[in-house]
Amino acid sequence: MTKPTLLSGIQPSGDLMIGNYIGSIKNWVKMQDTNNCLFSLVNMHAITVEQNPEDLKKRTLDIAALYLASGIDPDKSSIFIQSHVSEHAELAWILNCTAYMGELNRMTQFKDKSSTHAQNINVGLFSYPVLMAADILLYQADKVPVGADQKQHLELTRDIATRFNNRFEQPIFKVPEPFIAPTTAGSRIMSLQDPTSKMSKSDANTNNFIGLLDHPKTILKKFKKAQTDSGLEISYDTVNKAGVSNLLTIYSVISGKSIEQVVKNFEGKMYGHLKVELGELVAEYLKPIQDNFYRIRKDEAELKAILAQGAKQAKNQAQATLQKVQQAIGFVLP
């Protein structure tokens, strides 16, 4: 039987952190054997917010190397840079002529980013969800891993696909289903300084997250500074002890122990004990990934060759879909 197609990607607009690894990349690695996986560096999405060109280039290659270092296998999955597959932009323009202004006006992420980047409310930021729809529909994806902040965009993708199929009375696009990983401890890692907000790689305050490439001393320092709560008891209570609960969650995921086991391990101990042990545990956990990263990143020619091969594989799938779309709307094919 043909494996279902799974598509996902990360913007190279910040340093990858443990939230990205635990919530996304770790699950991707497990899914490679049972799915036709495409993992992209979505640099076209990244430029909806102004980027330093040299930083963007470096982060794109860094994140590609981290994909590989974390266990994404180029023999099992296609790893590619979005801008290397021109069909993304071509299909996005066609879908822009199918999407409605009212639909895009309702996108909450556009409203949020517009308030954050008030000096650069550009057309790309507005039509970002249409490019995301093109990313997904190009590959006839069966499943798309989504977080809470992307559910609305996936619903728009489904609406556009259905509208397009109905207009031309043929199943040109597969209508994708959201893939939401089972809710487990660690599926949502919170900020170290503000445990009521999700940990984000784009956070201006680097003390809020643990980067995958952070030095062990930096990791320990960030955990020591992490916000805890009033009281002395180490217990799991996401309402009244959000800070401590977040640290316990991270410890549970990294150690493989249940929350209950972790709480018992720290019975009678102070918050400081938890922070230090957690810092040392995370630093040790990330060491193999970091070692792999520096080895892979050192050979940039080989890294680019892997990305070129991934782009070739992705392009083969994308071209087939784009041709069907072009034929349906009446474009003369070359």
N, C-alpha and C positions, 0 to 999 in steps of 0.2 A: 504494500500500500504506500501511496505517496505521503511523505511526512507533511504535517501542517506547517505553514510558513509563519514564522514569528519575527517581527521587526521591532527594533528599539534603537535608541540613540541617546547621546548626551551632548549638550552644548559645550564647546571648549571655551567657556566664559568664566572660568574659575578653576581652582585646584580641586581635584577629586578628594573626597573625604570619606570617612568610614560609613556615613549615611548612604552614600552612593554605592559603596561596596556591599554593605549588609542588605540594603533594600533592593538593589538591582543586579549588580554584576555577579554577586555570589549565586543568585538564582539563575542568571543567564548560563553560567557554566554548567549547572545541573541539567539545563534544558537542551543542550547541544545534541545529545544523542537521540532525542525523540522528536526534534523539530528541525526544519530547514530554517536556520537562523541567519538574519542579517543585522549586523550591529554597525551603526553609523556614527561618525563624528559630524554633528549637524552644524557645521560652521556657517551655513547660509542663514540659519536662525540666529546665530550669535550676533550677526552684524545689525540686527534691529536695534541694538544698543551700541553706541560707539565703542570700538575696540582699538587698542594700540596694535598696528599691523604685525610688528615683530613678536609681541606677546601672543597674539592669536596664532601665528604660525607655530611657535614653540609649544603652546598648550595643546594644540591639535595633535602634534606628534607625541607629546608627553602622554596624553590620554590614550592614544592608540597603543603606546608601549605598555601602559597600565592595563589595558584590556588583555593584552597578551600575557603580561606578568601575573595577572590574576587567574589565568586559566582558560581564557577564550582561545580556542584552537583554530588557526586559519585553515586547517585541513577539514574541519567540521563546519565552520561558519564563515560567512563573508564579512570581512572587516574593511570598511571603506570610508572615505571622506565624501560627504554629501556633494560638495561642489565638483567632484571628479565625475559625477554622473549628471550630465546636462539635462537629462530627461526630467529631473526634479523641477527645474525652473520652467521647462516647456509645458509640463502638465499643469503646474501651478497657474500659469497664465490662462490656460483653457478653463480651469476650474474657477478662476476669478470671474469668468464670464457666466458661471453657473450659480455661484454663491450670491446671496442677497445682502445688501447693506444692513438691513435690519438684523440679520443673523449675527453679523460681525459686530454690530453695535452692542449686542448683548453679552459679548465675551468678557467675563469678569477679569481675566488676566490682562486684557488690553487696558481696562480701566485702572487696574493696579499699577501697571508699568507706566501708564501715562502720568500718573501722579508722582511716581518716583523719578521719571525722566522727563519732566515738564518742558525742558528746553529742546527736546528731540522727539516730538511725537510725530513719527514719520509714517508713510504709507505702508512700509514693510511691517512695522509694528502692528498696524491695523489688520493687514492681510496675512499675518503670521499663521493663523489657523488653516488658511487655504493651502499654504505651502506644506504644513503638517499633513493635511489631507492628501496632497500629492505624494508625499513620502510614503504614506501607508498604502494608497490605492495602486501605485505603480507596481508593487510586488504582489498584489492580490493576497495581502496578508490575512491569515485566518485569525491570528491573535495579536493583540497589541498590549504589552504590559503598561498599565497606566496607574498613576497616583491620583489622589483626590483633585490636584490642581489641573489635571489634563482630561478629566472625564468629560467636561463640556466640549473640549475640542474633538474628542473622539465621537461624541454624539453628532457634532456638525459634519464630521467625515462621513458618518453613516447616512445622514440626511442628503449630503451631496451625491454620494454613490447611488442611493435609491432614486433620487430625482433624475440623475443622468441616465440610469438604466431604464427608467419609465419613459423618459423623453424619446429615447431611440429604440424602445421596445426590444431590448436585448440585454443579456447579463454581461455588460462590458466590465463592470467592476464587481469584485466580491465584496459584500458588505461585512466589514470586520467586526469581530467580537472583542470586547475588552478582556484582557487577562488580568485578573486581580489575584495576586498570591494570597493563600490562606492567611488570615490574620494571626500572627504569632508575635511573641515578644521579639522586638527588634525590627518589626516591619515599619516602624516609625520612630526614628531616632531624633531626639529633640536637641535644641541649642544648649550648649554648656552654660552660657550666661543668662539665657532666657528660656527656661525649660517649658514655657507655654507655647513656644514657636518651634517649628521644625528646623532641624539643622540644615544649613544651606551653604553650598560651596561658593556662592556669590556674596556671602555676607561680608560687609566691609570690615567687621571686627573679627580678625582671624582667631581670637580666643574663643569664639563661639563654636568652632568645629575642629576636629582632628583630621588633618590632611593625611592621605595615604603615604605621603613622602616626608612627613614631619620627622625630625630627628627625635630619638628616644628622650633626650632631655627636654625638648619642646613639648612632647606629649605629656610627660610627667608634670611639667609646669602648668600646662593648660588644665589638666585634671585637678591640680591643687587649687587653681583659681575658680573652678566650677562652682556655680551657685548651689548651695544646699538649702536647708530650711531650718526653721526654729525647732528647738527640741534637740535631744541627744540620741534617741533611739533610731537605729537603722531598720526601717520597715518600708514595705511597698504600699504606697498610697498616692495614686496619681493626682488626687484632688488636693490633699493637704500637704503632701511631701513630693511635689513634682520634680524638684531637683534631685533628691536622693533616689527617687523611683527611676529617673532617667539613667543615673549611674548604675543602678542595679540591673536595668534592662541591658545596657551595653555589656556589663560583666557577664550576664546570663548568656547572651548571644556568643560572645567571644570564647567563653569557657565551655559552652555546651551544657552547662548546668541549669536546672530550673530556677526560677525566681525564688522559690521556697528554699532550695538548697543554698543559694547565695545568701539569702537573709540569715539562715541558720549559721553559715560560716562566719558571719560578722556579728553574731549575737554577743552583746556586752562590749563591743568595740566602738571606737569613735569614728566620726565622719572621715577624719584624716587617714585612718587605716584603710578605709574603702578607697579613697582617692589615690593613695600611693600604690596599693596593690593593683588597682585597675590600670593605672598608668603603666606599670611594669608589664602587666598582662597584655595590654594593647600593643606596646612597643615590641614585645616578643612575637606577637601574632603577625604584625606587619613586616617583620624582618625578612621573611622569605619573599614576599611580594616586592619589597624594596630592592633586595638583592637581584631578583629577576629583572626588575625594571632597569636598573643601571647597566646590567649586562646587555639587555635588548636595546636600550636607548643609545648605547655606545656605537652600535653599528647602524647608523642612520640609513645607509644605502639599502641594507636588508629590510629595515622597517618600511621604507618607502616601496620596496618591491612587493612586500606583503599587502600593502595598501593598494598598490596598482593591480595586483591580482584580484583583490576583493572588489575593486571598482569594476573590473572586467566582468566578473561573475554577476555583480549587481546590474550592470548595464545590459547584459544579455536578457535578464528578466524584465528590466524596465522598458527596453525597446519594444518588446512584444506587446506590452500593454499600451504604450504610447501610439503604436501603429494602429491598433484597434480603435483607439479614441479618435485619431486623426481621420481614419476612414469613415467613422460614424458621423463626424461633423462636417465632412465634405472637403477636407484638405486634399490636395493633389500630392500623392506620395512621390518622392524622388525615384 
